[in-house]
Amino acid sequence: MEYINHYVIVVIFVALGILLPVVALTVGRWLRPHKPTDMKQTTYESGNDPVGVGQVRFNIRYYLFALMFVIFDVETIFLYPWAVAYKQLGIFVLVEMLIFVLLLLVGLLYAWKKRVLTWNSH
């Protein structure tokens, strides 16, 4: 019966996580002034008139490189708590962390093989 209480807490947090932003955005829409004009609808570039098109094509490799950095940066954050509590966790957690690092290396090698980490456009 106690495990049901854990689910109730999770459901409450999920509901609050959805409800609070919806309520805040709705109240903000009701309270803010809405007087659109042609001048307000123009694109603003540091006080200058916009030059050229707004959507410029760029190499997708920049996006992939940034995405790879974020993925590996976030994943390596998991190493810090493990390193702090290493002495208390034992050999099983050492093996688990080695598997985790091995999976990160497999992902890195896969990205390297797919040439995600190169800047030239071959």
N, CA, C and O atoms as a GROMACS GRO file, in nm:
protein
  488
    1MET      N    1   0.082  -0.119   0.000
    1MET     CA    2   0.000   0.000   0.000
    1MET      C    3   0.086   0.125   0.000
    1MET      O    4   0.044   0.230  -0.049
    2GLU      N    5   0.205   0.114   0.054
    2GLU     CA    6   0.293   0.231   0.064
    2GLU      C    7   0.342   0.277  -0.073
    2GLU      O    8   0.364   0.396  -0.094
    3TYR      N    9   0.360   0.183  -0.167
    3TYR     CA   10   0.408   0.219  -0.300
    3TYR      C   11   0.307   0.305  -0.375
    3TYR      O   12   0.345   0.380  -0.464
    4ILE      N   13   0.179   0.295  -0.341
    4ILE     CA   14   0.077   0.380  -0.404
    4ILE      C   15   0.100   0.525  -0.366
    4ILE      O   16   0.077   0.615  -0.448
    5ASN      N   17   0.144   0.550  -0.243
    5ASN     CA   18   0.173   0.686  -0.200
    5ASN      C   19   0.284   0.747  -0.285
    5ASN      O   20   0.280   0.867  -0.314
    6HIS      N   21   0.382   0.667  -0.325
    6HIS     CA   22   0.491   0.718  -0.409
    6HIS      C   23   0.437   0.760  -0.546
    6HIS      O   24   0.478   0.862  -0.601
    7TYR      N   25   0.345   0.681  -0.600
    7TYR     CA   26   0.285   0.716  -0.728
    7TYR      C   27   0.201   0.842  -0.718
    7TYR      O   28   0.198   0.923  -0.810
    8VAL      N   29   0.131   0.858  -0.606
    8VAL     CA   30   0.050   0.978  -0.586
    8VAL      C   31   0.139   1.102  -0.584
    8VAL      O   32   0.103   1.204  -0.643
    9ILE      N   33   0.252   1.094  -0.519
    9ILE     CA   34   0.347   1.206  -0.515
    9ILE      C   35   0.399   1.237  -0.655
    9ILE      O   36   0.408   1.354  -0.693
   10VAL      N   37   0.432   1.135  -0.732
   10VAL     CA   38   0.479   1.157  -0.868
   10VAL      C   39   0.371   1.220  -0.954
   10VAL      O   40   0.399   1.312  -1.031
   11VAL      N   41   0.248   1.173  -0.941
   11VAL     CA   42   0.136   1.230  -1.018
   11VAL      C   43   0.114   1.376  -0.979
   11VAL      O   44   0.087   1.460  -1.065
   12ILE      N   45   0.124   1.407  -0.851
   12ILE     CA   46   0.108   1.546  -0.806
   12ILE      C   47   0.217   1.634  -0.868
   12ILE      O   48   0.187   1.743  -0.915
   13PHE      N   49   0.342   1.589  -0.867
   13PHE     CA   50   0.450   1.669  -0.923
   13PHE      C   51   0.435   1.686  -1.074
   13PHE      O   52   0.462   1.794  -1.127
   14VAL      N   53   0.392   1.582  -1.144
   14VAL     CA   54   0.371   1.593  -1.289
   14VAL      C   55   0.257   1.690  -1.316
   14VAL      O   56   0.267   1.773  -1.407
   15ALA      N   57   0.150   1.680  -1.240
   15ALA     CA   58   0.037   1.772  -1.258
   15ALA      C   59   0.079   1.916  -1.232
   15ALA      O   60   0.042   2.006  -1.307
   16LEU      N   61   0.155   1.938  -1.126
   16LEU     CA   62   0.203   2.073  -1.098
   16LEU      C   63   0.300   2.122  -1.205
   16LEU      O   64   0.298   2.239  -1.243
   17GLY      N   65   0.382   2.031  -1.255
   17GLY     CA   66   0.476   2.068  -1.361
   17GLY      C   67   0.406   2.108  -1.489
   17GLY      O   68   0.459   2.189  -1.566
   18ILE      N   69   0.289   2.054  -1.513
   18ILE     CA   70   0.212   2.092  -1.632
   18ILE      C   71   0.122   2.211  -1.601
   18ILE      O   72   0.111   2.303  -1.682
   19LEU      N   73   0.058   2.210  -1.486
   19LEU     CA   74  -0.041   2.312  -1.452
   19LEU      C   75   0.021   2.450  -1.428
   19LEU      O   76  -0.033   2.549  -1.478
   20LEU      N   77   0.130   2.459  -1.355
   20LEU     CA   78   0.188   2.589  -1.322
   20LEU      C   79   0.230   2.668  -1.445
   20LEU      O   80   0.196   2.786  -1.454
   21PRO      N   81   0.304   2.611  -1.542
   21PRO     CA   82   0.337   2.690  -1.661
   21PRO      C   83   0.214   2.730  -1.742
   21PRO      O   84   0.208   2.841  -1.795
   22VAL      N   85   0.116   2.640  -1.753
   22VAL     CA   86  -0.006   2.673  -1.828
   22VAL      C   87  -0.079   2.789  -1.761
   22VAL      O   88  -0.123   2.882  -1.829
   23VAL      N   89  -0.092   2.786  -1.630
   23VAL     CA   90  -0.160   2.894  -1.558
   23VAL      C   91  -0.081   3.024  -1.571
   23VAL      O   92  -0.140   3.129  -1.595
   24ALA      N   93   0.051   3.018  -1.555
   24ALA     CA   94   0.133   3.139  -1.564
   24ALA      C   95   0.124   3.202  -1.703
   24ALA      O   96   0.112   3.324  -1.715
   25LEU      N   97   0.131   3.120  -1.808
   25LEU     CA   98   0.122   3.174  -1.943
   25LEU      C   99  -0.017   3.228  -1.974
   25LEU      O  100  -0.031   3.329  -2.043
   26THR      N  101  -0.120   3.163  -1.924
   26THR     CA  102  -0.256   3.210  -1.946
   26THR      C  103  -0.282   3.342  -1.874
   26THR      O  104  -0.337   3.435  -1.933
   27VAL      N  105  -0.242   3.351  -1.749
   27VAL     CA  106  -0.259   3.476  -1.674
   27VAL      C  107  -0.177   3.587  -1.739
   27VAL      O  108  -0.222   3.701  -1.748
   28GLY      N  109  -0.057   3.555  -1.785
   28GLY     CA  110   0.025   3.654  -1.855
   28GLY      C  111  -0.040   3.704  -1.982
   28GLY      O  112  -0.032   3.822  -2.013
   29ARG      N  113  -0.104   3.616  -2.055
   29ARG     CA  114  -0.174   3.656  -2.177
   29ARG      C  115  -0.292   3.748  -2.146
   29ARG      O  116  -0.319   3.842  -2.220
   30TRP      N  117  -0.362   3.721  -2.035
   30TRP     CA  118  -0.475   3.805  -1.999
   30TRP      C  119  -0.430   3.944  -1.951
   30TRP      O  120  -0.498   4.043  -1.978
   31LEU      N  121  -0.317   3.951  -1.881
   31LEU     CA  122  -0.275   4.076  -1.819
   31LEU      C  123  -0.190   4.166  -1.908
   31LEU      O  124  -0.190   4.287  -1.888
   32ARG      N  125  -0.120   4.111  -2.003
   32ARG     CA  126  -0.028   4.193  -2.082
   32ARG      C  127  -0.106   4.277  -2.184
   32ARG      O  128  -0.212   4.236  -2.232
   33PRO      N  129  -0.052   4.394  -2.216
   33PRO     CA  130  -0.116   4.474  -2.320
   33PRO      C  131  -0.092   4.413  -2.458
   33PRO      O  132   0.015   4.358  -2.484
   34HIS      N  133  -0.192   4.422  -2.544
   34HIS     CA  134  -0.180   4.367  -2.679
   34HIS      C  135  -0.225   4.472  -2.779
   34HIS      O  136  -0.344   4.482  -2.812
   35LYS      N  137  -0.129   4.551  -2.826
   35LYS     CA  138  -0.157   4.656  -2.923
   35LYS      C  139  -0.056   4.645  -3.036
   35LYS      O  140   0.038   4.724  -3.042
   36PRO      N  141  -0.075   4.549  -3.128
   36PRO     CA  142   0.023   4.533  -3.235
   36PRO      C  143   0.013   4.648  -3.337
   36PRO      O  144  -0.095   4.693  -3.373
   37THR      N  145   0.131   4.694  -3.381
   37THR     CA  146   0.139   4.793  -3.488
   37THR      C  147   0.239   4.742  -3.590
   37THR      O  148   0.314   4.647  -3.564
   38ASP      N  149   0.240   4.805  -3.706
   38ASP     CA  150   0.336   4.764  -3.809
   38ASP      C  151   0.480   4.781  -3.761
   38ASP      O  152   0.565   4.698  -3.790
   39MET      N  153   0.506   4.889  -3.688
   39MET     CA  154   0.642   4.914  -3.638
   39MET      C  155   0.684   4.806  -3.537
   39MET      O  156   0.799   4.763  -3.537
   40LYS      N  157   0.592   4.763  -3.452
   40LYS     CA  158   0.624   4.659  -3.354
   40LYS      C  159   0.645   4.524  -3.420
   40LYS      O  160   0.716   4.439  -3.365
   41GLN      N  161   0.586   4.501  -3.536
   41GLN     CA  162   0.594   4.372  -3.603
   41GLN      C  163   0.721   4.358  -3.688
   41GLN      O  164   0.749   4.248  -3.737
   42THR      N  165   0.798   4.465  -3.706
   42THR     CA  166   0.919   4.456  -3.788
   42THR      C  167   1.029   4.387  -3.710
   42THR      O  168   1.029   4.383  -3.587
   43THR      N  169   1.125   4.332  -3.786
   43THR     CA  170   1.239   4.266  -3.724
   43THR      C  171   1.336   4.372  -3.672
   43THR      O  172   1.361   4.473  -3.737
   44TYR      N  173   1.389   4.347  -3.553
   44TYR     CA  174   1.480   4.443  -3.490
   44TYR      C  175   1.621   4.386  -3.489
   44TYR      O  176   1.644   4.278  -3.435
   45GLU      N  177   1.715   4.459  -3.547
   45GLU     CA  178   1.855   4.418  -3.546
   45GLU      C  179   1.940   4.534  -3.497
   45GLU      O  180   1.997   4.607  -3.577
   46SER      N  181   1.948   4.551  -3.368
   46SER     CA  182   2.031   4.655  -3.305
   46SER      C  183   2.000   4.794  -3.359
   46SER      O  184   2.090   4.875  -3.375
   47GLY      N  185   1.875   4.822  -3.385
   47GLY     CA  186   1.835   4.953  -3.431
   47GLY      C  187   1.852   4.975  -3.579
   47GLY      O  188   1.815   5.082  -3.628
   48ASN      N  189   1.905   4.880  -3.652
   48ASN     CA  190   1.926   4.893  -3.795
   48ASN      C  191   1.818   4.816  -3.870
   48ASN      O  192   1.759   4.722  -3.818
   49ASP      N  193   1.794   4.859  -3.993
   49ASP     CA  194   1.702   4.784  -4.077
   49ASP      C  195   1.764   4.650  -4.111
   49ASP      O  196   1.883   4.643  -4.138
   50PRO      N  197   1.687   4.542  -4.111
   50PRO     CA  198   1.741   4.410  -4.143
   50PRO      C  199   1.794   4.405  -4.286
   50PRO      O  200   1.736   4.463  -4.378
   51VAL      N  201   1.906   4.333  -4.302
   51VAL     CA  202   1.968   4.318  -4.433
   51VAL      C  203   1.972   4.169  -4.466
   51VAL      O  204   2.017   4.090  -4.384
   52GLY      N  205   1.926   4.131  -4.583
   52GLY     CA  206   1.932   3.992  -4.625
   52GLY      C  207   1.814   3.913  -4.571
   52GLY      O  208   1.719   3.968  -4.516
   53VAL      N  209   1.824   3.782  -4.588
   53VAL     CA  210   1.717   3.693  -4.544
   53VAL      C  211   1.737   3.655  -4.398
   53VAL      O  212   1.848   3.661  -4.345
   54GLY      N  213   1.630   3.618  -4.334
   54GLY     CA  214   1.636   3.582  -4.192
   54GLY      C  215   1.684   3.440  -4.167
   54GLY      O  216   1.734   3.410  -4.059
   55GLN      N  217   1.669   3.354  -4.266
   55GLN     CA  218   1.710   3.215  -4.248
   55GLN      C  219   1.827   3.185  -4.340
   55GLN      O  220   1.813   3.181  -4.462
   56VAL      N  221   1.943   3.165  -4.279
   56VAL     CA  222   2.065   3.138  -4.354
   56VAL      C  223   2.095   2.989  -4.342
   56VAL      O  224   2.084   2.932  -4.233
   57ARG      N  225   2.132   2.927  -4.451
   57ARG     CA  226   2.168   2.785  -4.446
   57ARG      C  227   2.309   2.771  -4.389
   57ARG      O  228   2.399   2.848  -4.422
   58PHE      N  229   2.327   2.673  -4.304
   58PHE     CA  230   2.459   2.645  -4.249
   58PHE      C  231   2.479   2.495  -4.249
   58PHE      O  232   2.385   2.416  -4.262
   59ASN      N  233   2.603   2.458  -4.235
   59ASN     CA  234   2.639   2.316  -4.239
   59ASN      C  235   2.581   2.245  -4.116
   59ASN      O  236   2.597   2.293  -4.003
   60ILE      N  237   2.516   2.134  -4.137
   60ILE     CA  238   2.454   2.058  -4.028
   60ILE      C  239   2.558   2.002  -3.932
   60ILE      O  240   2.525   1.967  -3.818
   61ARG      N  241   2.682   1.993  -3.975
   61ARG     CA  242   2.788   1.941  -3.887
   61ARG      C  243   2.807   2.028  -3.763
   61ARG      O  244   2.844   1.976  -3.658
   62TYR      N  245   2.783   2.159  -3.774
   62TYR     CA  246   2.795   2.245  -3.656
   62TYR      C  247   2.692   2.204  -3.551
   62TYR      O  248   2.723   2.196  -3.432
   63TYR      N  249   2.570   2.178  -3.596
   63TYR     CA  250   2.465   2.136  -3.504
   63TYR      C  251   2.499   2.000  -3.442
   63TYR      O  252   2.484   1.982  -3.322
   64LEU      N  253   2.544   1.906  -3.524
   64LEU     CA  254   2.577   1.773  -3.474
   64LEU      C  255   2.693   1.779  -3.374
   64LEU      O  256   2.692   1.709  -3.273
   65PHE      N  257   2.792   1.862  -3.404
   65PHE     CA  258   2.906   1.876  -3.313
   65PHE      C  259   2.860   1.932  -3.179
   65PHE      O  260   2.902   1.884  -3.073
   66ALA      N  261   2.774   2.034  -3.182
   66ALA     CA  262   2.722   2.093  -3.058
   66ALA      C  263   2.638   1.992  -2.982
   66ALA      O  264   2.645   1.984  -2.859
   67LEU      N  265   2.559   1.915  -3.054
   67LEU     CA  266   2.476   1.813  -2.990
   67LEU      C  267   2.562   1.704  -2.924
   67LEU      O  268   2.532   1.659  -2.814
   68MET      N  269   2.666   1.664  -2.992
   68MET     CA  270   2.758   1.564  -2.933
   68MET      C  271   2.823   1.619  -2.806
   68MET      O  272   2.837   1.547  -2.708
   69PHE      N  273   2.862   1.747  -2.810
   69PHE     CA  274   2.923   1.807  -2.690
   69PHE      C  275   2.824   1.805  -2.574
   69PHE      O  276   2.859   1.769  -2.462
   70VAL      N  277   2.700   1.844  -2.600
   70VAL     CA  278   2.601   1.848  -2.493
   70VAL      C  279   2.576   1.708  -2.438
   70VAL      O  280   2.568   1.689  -2.317
   71ILE      N  281   2.563   1.610  -2.526
   71ILE     CA  282   2.538   1.473  -2.481
   71ILE      C  283   2.652   1.425  -2.392
   71ILE      O  284   2.627   1.374  -2.282
   72PHE      N  285   2.776   1.440  -2.437
   72PHE     CA  286   2.888   1.389  -2.357
   72PHE      C  287   2.911   1.474  -2.233
   72PHE      O  288   2.956   1.422  -2.130
   73ASP      N  289   2.881   1.602  -2.240
   73ASP     CA  290   2.896   1.688  -2.123
   73ASP      C  291   2.796   1.648  -2.016
   73ASP      O  292   2.831   1.638  -1.899
   74VAL      N  293   2.672   1.626  -2.054
   74VAL     CA  294   2.569   1.587  -1.958
   74VAL      C  295   2.598   1.448  -1.902
   74VAL      O  296   2.583   1.424  -1.782
   75GLU      N  297   2.640   1.357  -1.987
   75GLU     CA  298   2.668   1.220  -1.940
   75GLU      C  299   2.785   1.216  -1.842
   75GLU      O  300   2.783   1.137  -1.748
   76THR      N  301   2.885   1.298  -1.863
   76THR     CA  302   3.000   1.296  -1.772
   76THR      C  303   2.967   1.358  -1.637
   76THR      O  304   3.042   1.340  -1.541
   77ILE      N  305   2.856   1.430  -1.627
   77ILE     CA  306   2.814   1.482  -1.496
   77ILE      C  307   2.784   1.365  -1.401
   77ILE      O  308   2.800   1.379  -1.279
   78PHE      N  309   2.743   1.252  -1.456
   78PHE     CA  310   2.712   1.136  -1.371
   78PHE      C  311   2.838   1.075  -1.308
   78PHE      O  312   2.828   0.996  -1.214
   79LEU      N  313   2.954   1.111  -1.359
   79LEU     CA  314   3.077   1.059  -1.300
   79LEU      C  315   3.110   1.123  -1.165
   79LEU      O  316   3.172   1.059  -1.080
   80TYR      N  317   3.070   1.246  -1.144
   80TYR     CA  318   3.106   1.317  -1.021
   80TYR      C  319   3.044   1.254  -0.896
   80TYR      O  320   3.118   1.226  -0.801
   81PRO      N  321   2.913   1.231  -0.890
   81PRO     CA  322   2.859   1.169  -0.768
   81PRO      C  323   2.918   1.030  -0.742
   81PRO      O  324   2.938   0.990  -0.627
   82TRP      N  325   2.946   0.959  -0.849
   82TRP     CA  326   3.006   0.827  -0.834
   82TRP      C  327   3.145   0.839  -0.772
   82TRP      O  328   3.181   0.762  -0.683
   83ALA      N  329   3.223   0.936  -0.820
   83ALA     CA  330   3.359   0.954  -0.767
   83ALA      C  331   3.356   0.997  -0.621
   83ALA      O  332   3.444   0.958  -0.544
   84VAL      N  333   3.259   1.077  -0.582
   84VAL     CA  334   3.250   1.124  -0.443
   84VAL      C  335   3.216   1.008  -0.350
   84VAL      O  336   3.270   1.000  -0.240
   85ALA      N  337   3.128   0.919  -0.392
   85ALA     CA  338   3.082   0.810  -0.305
   85ALA      C  339   3.146   0.677  -0.339
   85ALA      O  340   3.094   0.573  -0.301
   86TYR      N  341   3.258   0.678  -0.409
   86TYR     CA  342   3.318   0.554  -0.457
   86TYR      C  343   3.352   0.456  -0.345
   86TYR      O  344   3.325   0.336  -0.358
   87LYS      N  345   3.411   0.503  -0.237
   87LYS     CA  346   3.455   0.413  -0.129
   87LYS      C  347   3.338   0.340  -0.062
   87LYS      O  348   3.356   0.228  -0.013
   88GLN      N  349   3.222   0.401  -0.061
   88GLN     CA  350   3.107   0.340   0.005
   88GLN      C  351   3.029   0.247  -0.087
   88GLN      O  352   2.948   0.167  -0.040
   89LEU      N  353   3.051   0.257  -0.218
   89LEU     CA  354   2.967   0.184  -0.313
   89LEU      C  355   3.015   0.043  -0.344
   89LEU      O  356   2.934  -0.047  -0.365
   90GLY      N  357   3.144   0.022  -0.347
   90GLY     CA  358   3.194  -0.112  -0.368
   90GLY      C  359   3.228  -0.145  -0.512
   90GLY      O  360   3.219  -0.060  -0.601
   91ILE      N  361   3.267  -0.271  -0.534
   91ILE     CA  362   3.318  -0.315  -0.664
   91ILE      C  363   3.207  -0.326  -0.769
   91ILE      O  364   3.234  -0.305  -0.888
   92PHE      N  365   3.085  -0.357  -0.728
   92PHE     CA  366   2.975  -0.368  -0.824
   92PHE      C  367   2.951  -0.237  -0.897
   92PHE      O  368   2.931  -0.236  -1.018
   93VAL      N  369   2.954  -0.128  -0.824
   93VAL     CA  370   2.932   0.004  -0.885
   93VAL      C  371   3.051   0.042  -0.972
   93VAL      O  372   3.034   0.114  -1.070
   94LEU      N  373   3.171  -0.004  -0.937
   94LEU     CA  374   3.287   0.020  -1.023
   94LEU      C  375   3.266  -0.048  -1.158
   94LEU      O  376   3.293   0.012  -1.262
   95VAL      N  377   3.218  -0.169  -1.157
   95VAL     CA  378   3.192  -0.240  -1.283
   95VAL      C  379   3.081  -0.169  -1.361
   95VAL      O  380   3.091  -0.154  -1.483
   96GLU      N  381   2.977  -0.126  -1.292
   96GLU     CA  382   2.869  -0.052  -1.358
   96GLU      C  383   2.921   0.076  -1.424
   96GLU      O  384   2.881   0.109  -1.535
   97MET      N  385   3.009   0.148  -1.355
   97MET     CA  386   3.063   0.272  -1.411
   97MET      C  387   3.155   0.243  -1.528
   97MET      O  388   3.157   0.320  -1.624
   98LEU      N  389   3.229   0.135  -1.523
   98LEU     CA  390   3.313   0.098  -1.636
   98LEU      C  391   3.227   0.065  -1.759
   98LEU      O  392   3.264   0.099  -1.871
   99ILE      N  393   3.114  -0.001  -1.737
   99ILE     CA  394   3.021  -0.027  -1.848
   99ILE      C  395   2.967   0.104  -1.903
   99ILE      O  396   2.955   0.120  -2.024
  100PHE      N  397   2.933   0.197  -1.815
  100PHE     CA  398   2.882   0.327  -1.856
  100PHE      C  399   2.986   0.402  -1.941
  100PHE      O  400   2.953   0.457  -2.046
  101VAL      N  401   3.109   0.405  -1.894
  101VAL     CA  402   3.216   0.473  -1.968
  101VAL      C  403   3.242   0.401  -2.100
  101VAL      O  404   3.270   0.466  -2.201
  102LEU      N  405   3.233   0.270  -2.101
  102LEU     CA  406   3.251   0.194  -2.225
  102LEU      C  407   3.141   0.231  -2.326
  102LEU      O  408   3.170   0.247  -2.445
  103LEU      N  409   3.018   0.245  -2.280
  103LEU     CA  410   2.910   0.286  -2.369
  103LEU      C  411   2.933   0.427  -2.423
  103LEU      O  412   2.904   0.454  -2.540
  104LEU      N  413   2.985   0.516  -2.340
  104LEU     CA  414   3.019   0.650  -2.388
  104LEU      C  415   3.127   0.643  -2.496
  104LEU      O  416   3.121   0.714  -2.596
  105LEU      N  417   3.226   0.558  -2.474
  105LEU     CA  418   3.333   0.544  -2.573
  105LEU      C  419   3.280   0.484  -2.704
  105LEU      O  420   3.323   0.523  -2.812
  106VAL      N  421   3.188   0.389  -2.694
  106VAL     CA  422   3.128   0.332  -2.815
  106VAL      C  423   3.054   0.441  -2.892
  106VAL      O  424   3.063   0.448  -3.014
  107GLY      N  425   2.980   0.525  -2.820
  107GLY     CA  426   2.910   0.637  -2.885
  107GLY      C  427   3.007   0.734  -2.949
  107GLY      O  428   2.982   0.785  -3.059
  108LEU      N  429   3.118   0.761  -2.882
  108LEU     CA  430   3.220   0.851  -2.938
  108LEU      C  431   3.283   0.791  -3.063
  108LEU      O  432   3.303   0.860  -3.162
  109LEU      N  433   3.315   0.663  -3.057
  109LEU     CA  434   3.373   0.597  -3.175
  109LEU      C  435   3.274   0.593  -3.292
  109LEU      O  436   3.314   0.608  -3.407
  110TYR      N  437   3.148   0.572  -3.262
  110TYR     CA  438   3.046   0.572  -3.367
  110TYR      C  439   3.038   0.710  -3.432
  110TYR      O  440   3.031   0.722  -3.554
  111ALA      N  441   3.038   0.816  -3.349
  111ALA     CA  442   3.032   0.952  -3.403
  111ALA      C  443   3.158   0.981  -3.484
  111ALA      O  444   3.151   1.048  -3.588
  112TRP      N  445   3.272   0.932  -3.438
  112TRP     CA  446   3.397   0.954  -3.511
  112TRP      C  447   3.393   0.883  -3.646
  112TRP      O  448   3.434   0.938  -3.748
  113LYS      N  449   3.341   0.760  -3.646
  113LYS     CA  450   3.333   0.684  -3.770
  113LYS      C  451   3.236   0.748  -3.869
  113LYS      O  452   3.260   0.745  -3.989
  114LYS      N  453   3.127   0.805  -3.820
  114LYS     CA  454   3.030   0.872  -3.906
  114LYS      C  455   3.076   1.013  -3.946
  114LYS      O  456   3.004   1.084  -4.016
  115ARG      N  457   3.194   1.052  -3.902
  115ARG     CA  458   3.257   1.180  -3.935
  115ARG      C  459   3.178   1.299  -3.883
  115ARG      O  460   3.174   1.405  -3.946
  116VAL      N  461   3.116   1.282  -3.768
  116VAL     CA  462   3.044   1.392  -3.706
  116VAL      C  463   3.143   1.491  -3.646
  116VAL      O  464   3.114   1.611  -3.639
  117LEU      N  465   3.258   1.445  -3.604
  117LEU     CA  466   3.354   1.530  -3.534
  117LEU      C  467   3.454   1.598  -3.627
  117LEU      O  468   3.549   1.659  -3.578
  118THR      N  469   3.436   1.590  -3.756
  118THR     CA  470   3.526   1.659  -3.849
  118THR      C  471   3.458   1.785  -3.901
  118THR      O  472   3.336   1.788  -3.918
  119TRP      N  473   3.538   1.889  -3.926
  119TRP     CA  474   3.484   2.016  -3.968
  119TRP      C  475   3.481   2.030  -4.121
  119TRP      O  476   3.402   2.107  -4.175
  120ASN      N  477   3.566   1.957  -4.190
  120ASN     CA  478   3.567   1.972  -4.335
  120ASN      C  479   3.444   1.904  -4.395
  120ASN      O  480   3.386   1.814  -4.334
  121SER      N  481   3.406   1.946  -4.513
  121SER     CA  482   3.282   1.897  -4.575
  121SER      C  483   3.312   1.793  -4.682
  121SER      O  484   3.299   1.822  -4.801
  122HIS      N  485   3.351   1.675  -4.641
  122HIS     CA  486   3.376   1.566  -4.736
  122HIS      C  487   3.248   1.499  -4.774
  122HIS      O  488   3.249   1.405  -4.853
   0.00000   0.00000   0.00000
